Structures are given as C-alpha cells and as structure tokens.
Amino acid sequence: MSLRVSGPNLEQTVTEVAVLDQVLDACELQLTEPSLIKLTGLTSTLSIGLGDPAGSVALYLDEDRRPWTAHGEAQPDPTGRQFTTNDAAYGFYPSATITTADARHAAREFLATGHKPSSLQWSPEPAAG
C-alpha cells in the first residue's frame, strides 16, 4: 500500500515501513511545536500527533468520512494534549492521550492494511449539529 505523509514542511509518499519510520523520525526532529501528521491512504486517513514528549493522539477518518478518536489511559494532566495543523491548534481530552510508540505502531499498521488500526481503542466522534 502507498500512503501520502503530510505535516509541517513535509509531503512524501511512502510504501515501506522502514521509509515511514525514517520520515516520521525526521519530521519529529524538525518540529518546533506538537503537530498532527496526516497519513492519507486510498479511502481513509490516519493522523497522529508528534512532538509532545508527554504523549500523542490518533485520529482516523474512515471510508465513509466518519471521524474516530483513539483512547488511551486517562492522564493526570487535566488539560489534555494540543497539536497544530495548518496553522490551527486542536485540543484533545486527557482520555485521548496515547503513547507516541502506540501512535507510530498504528501508523505502521495503517500502512500495512489501509484500515483503522486494531492496535488502538477507538470511539466515533459525535455528529456535528
């Protein structure tokens, strides 16, 4: 499978796990603030947070354009995580905090399958209204 990886100063297509790891490593080293990195497949998208030493987040947009949020262990930090993308900042509840290792594992799984990573627990986002 092929993924388009996008983030601050980053646009690259990857087809191999080793290359994905290298791209995410390089991206994380150059980040000046916690950011969402978008991995776009043929019919769905996974976004992971990089650059926050306290944790990460993972968001999934499925084939029907339904958004999902990964959930980890509730963190003692009541403010949760904040990540930027396209010059906008997005806040996440403490329960959405996952480890960066888990987020990167989900990225590898998404590259392999093109589907919502089963290595994380997911909840659908409420419908806007």
Secondary structure, 3 states (H helix, E strand, C coil): CCEEEEECCEEEEECCHHHHHHHHHHHHHHCCCCEEEEEECCCCEEEEEECCCCCECEEEECCCCCEEEEECCCCCCCCCEEEEECCEEEEECHHHCECHHHHHHHHHHHHHHCCCCCCCEEEECCCCC
